[in-house]
Amino acid sequence: MQAEPRLARWLQRVEARLEAALPASDQSPQGLHRAMRHAVLGGGKRLRPLLVYAAGAATGADESLLDAPAAAVELVHAFSLVHDDLPAMDDDDLRRGRPTVHVAFDEATAILAGDALQALAFTVLAEETRAHDGLRVGWLACLAQATGAAGMCGGQALDMDGTGNALALAELERLHALKTGALIRAAVRLGALAGHADAATLAALDDYASALGLAFQIRDDLLDIEASSEQLGKTAGKDAAQAKSTYPALLGVDGARQALRVQADGMVHALGRLAGDTSALLALGRLAVERQH
């Protein structure tokens, strides 16, 4: 993060845009609005919005156009975490070092907060007047596809179906390509669309994002068995406790680390096909591979 000074500036930009988009906590219904703010403003790596800015930088996008898609993809991510933590799904009580939304408030409020955050994400994109109509439609289509049954929600369904079952490696990769990878690929494409990237550039960036999504998940699986709940900001050891298939469980720890290196090399190779400034994308790739939480 410190090696890429732009990341700190982009973090400030997306935090300001999220704050502006979220309803004030003293507006009615106050409980819902407080829950939405709890879910979004409680920290986090902000990897997905940073990828929007980094892909925009690589494709020459006007940085002022990137605030809306950066905020929108983070709002969708926050919604997914709220619902993922619910008792009917992963049933977790800790997220980003704080009580999950259904614990801090209640289950019904958490469901509604997730729904409202998803709707807000698309409102932010639709109302971005600095973008022309074609770009807004492209953004909306990209994020909707990544969010729904063909993307993140579909991956979540596969994850629930697979809990307690031993998945083959190809099944596990498909699950995470949807559950984790779809929104990461969308974040990169949102930034590239703002930069009017051509088909070859979009293909290279999609290959980068696909490798990043798998790398992020493999690292997540390793951290689940190597780090503490305090380090992670969420409950450690949940995968084993819920009998979920993971990369270390299928490949062993050493095999998972080798798979992580393969994806890291894949990111570098994909970015080598681009002519633009890919330094921020490279920095975010390293962050995904080397992170400690």
Solvent accessible surface area in square Angstrom, and as a share of the most:
residue,aa,sasa,rsa
1,M,93,0.41
2,Q,179,0.79
3,A,88,0.68
4,E,13,0.06
5,P,104,0.65
6,R,52,0.19
7,L,1,0.01
8,A,62,0.48
9,R,105,0.38
10,W,2,0.01
11,L,44,0.22
12,Q,130,0.58
13,R,73,0.27
14,V,0,0.00
15,E,63,0.28
16,A,64,0.50
17,R,56,0.20
18,L,0,0.00
19,E,83,0.37
20,A,80,0.62
21,A,19,0.15
22,L,9,0.05
23,P,26,0.17
24,A,40,0.31
25,S,45,0.29
26,D,105,0.54
27,Q,96,0.43
28,S,99,0.64
29,P,73,0.46
30,Q,84,0.37
31,G,28,0.27
32,L,41,0.20
33,H,23,0.10
34,R,108,0.39
35,A,0,0.00
36,M,8,0.03
37,R,48,0.18
38,H,36,0.16
39,A,13,0.10
40,V,0,0.00
41,L,55,0.28
42,G,15,0.14
43,G,39,0.37
44,G,40,0.38
45,K,66,0.28
46,R,8,0.03
47,L,3,0.02
48,R,17,0.06
49,P,0,0.00
50,L,0,0.00
51,L,0,0.00
52,V,0,0.00
53,Y,0,0.00
54,A,0,0.00
55,A,0,0.00
56,G,0,0.00
57,A,31,0.24
58,A,10,0.08
59,T,26,0.15
60,G,68,0.65
61,A,17,0.13
62,D,83,0.43
63,E,44,0.20
64,S,33,0.21
65,L,25,0.12
66,L,4,0.02
67,D,14,0.07
68,A,0,0.00
69,P,0,0.00
70,A,0,0.00
71,A,0,0.00
72,A,0,0.00
73,V,0,0.00
74,E,0,0.00
75,L,0,0.00
76,V,0,0.00
77,H,26,0.12
78,A,1,0.01
79,F,10,0.04
80,S,21,0.13
81,L,26,0.13
82,V,7,0.04
83,H,33,0.15
84,D,17,0.09
85,D,3,0.02
86,L,13,0.06
87,P,58,0.36
88,A,79,0.61
89,M,57,0.25
90,D,26,0.14
91,D,81,0.42
92,D,15,0.08
93,D,87,0.45
94,L,48,0.24
95,R,48,0.18
96,R,52,0.19
97,G,49,0.47
98,R,86,0.31
99,P,67,0.42
100,T,3,0.02
101,V,8,0.05
102,H,26,0.11
103,V,74,0.42
104,A,46,0.36
105,F,63,0.26
106,D,71,0.37
107,E,80,0.36
108,A,64,0.50
109,T,25,0.15
110,A,0,0.00
111,I,72,0.36
112,L,102,0.51
113,A,0,0.00
114,G,0,0.00
115,D,67,0.35
116,A,27,0.21
117,L,0,0.00
118,Q,55,0.25
119,A,63,0.49
120,L,30,0.15
121,A,0,0.00
122,F,44,0.18
123,T,58,0.33
124,V,7,0.04
125,L,0,0.00
126,A,50,0.39
127,E,118,0.53
128,E,10,0.04
129,T,120,0.70
130,R,132,0.48
131,A,3,0.03
132,H,104,0.47
133,D,95,0.49
134,G,48,0.46
135,L,11,0.05
136,R,48,0.18
137,V,96,0.55
138,G,25,0.24
139,W,0,0.00
140,L,49,0.24
141,A,61,0.48
142,C,19,0.11
143,L,0,0.00
144,A,51,0.39
145,Q,126,0.56
146,A,9,0.07
147,T,4,0.02
148,G,25,0.24
149,A,91,0.71
150,A,70,0.55
151,G,1,0.01
152,M,13,0.06
153,C,58,0.35
154,G,13,0.12
155,G,0,0.00
156,Q,20,0.09
157,A,51,0.40
158,L,57,0.28
159,D,11,0.06
160,M,90,0.40
161,D,105,0.54
162,G,6,0.06
163,T,53,0.31
164,G,51,0.49
165,N,84,0.43
166,A,100,0.78
167,L,29,0.15
168,A,57,0.44
169,L,69,0.34
170,A,74,0.58
171,E,92,0.41
172,L,1,0.01
173,E,64,0.29
174,R,147,0.54
175,L,5,0.03
176,H,14,0.06
177,A,34,0.26
178,L,28,0.14
179,K,43,0.18
180,T,16,0.09
181,G,1,0.01
182,A,5,0.04
183,L,3,0.01
184,I,0,0.00
185,R,59,0.22
186,A,4,0.03
187,A,0,0.00
188,V,2,0.01
189,R,86,0.32
190,L,0,0.00
191,G,0,0.00
192,A,0,0.00
193,L,44,0.22
194,A,2,0.02
195,G,13,0.12
196,H,135,0.60
197,A,20,0.16
198,D,89,0.46
199,A,83,0.64
200,A,75,0.58
201,T,31,0.18
202,L,28,0.14
203,A,49,0.38
204,A,2,0.01
205,L,2,0.01
206,D,50,0.26
207,D,66,0.34
208,Y,0,0.00
209,A,0,0.00
210,S,41,0.27
211,A,9,0.07
212,L,0,0.00
213,G,2,0.02
214,L,31,0.16
215,A,0,0.00
216,F,19,0.08
217,Q,20,0.09
218,I,3,0.01
219,R,27,0.10
220,D,31,0.16
221,D,5,0.02
222,L,0,0.00
223,L,4,0.02
224,D,14,0.07
225,I,91,0.46
226,E,79,0.36
227,A,15,0.11
228,S,45,0.29
229,S,32,0.20
230,E,152,0.68
231,Q,104,0.46
232,L,20,0.10
233,G,11,0.11
234,K,53,0.22
235,T,40,0.23
236,A,28,0.22
237,G,27,0.26
238,K,40,0.17
239,D,31,0.16
240,A,78,0.60
241,A,85,0.66
242,Q,45,0.20
243,A,59,0.46
244,K,29,0.12
245,S,17,0.11
246,T,14,0.08
247,Y,3,0.01
248,P,14,0.09
249,A,78,0.61
250,L,66,0.33
251,L,67,0.33
252,G,33,0.32
253,V,55,0.31
254,D,110,0.57
255,G,26,0.25
256,A,0,0.00
257,R,100,0.36
258,Q,88,0.39
259,A,21,0.16
260,L,13,0.07
261,R,131,0.48
262,V,79,0.45
263,Q,35,0.16
264,A,24,0.19
265,D,98,0.51
266,G,29,0.28
267,M,6,0.02
268,V,90,0.52
269,H,131,0.59
270,A,2,0.01
271,L,6,0.03
272,G,66,0.63
273,R,119,0.43
274,L,28,0.14
275,A,116,0.90
276,G,38,0.37
277,D,68,0.35
278,T,20,0.12
279,S,49,0.32
280,A,1,0.00
281,L,1,0.00
282,L,56,0.28
283,A,10,0.08
284,L,0,0.00
285,G,5,0.05
286,R,119,0.44
287,L,43,0.21
288,A,1,0.01
289,V,28,0.16
290,E,108,0.48
291,R,12,0.05
292,Q,110,0.49
293,H,98,0.44
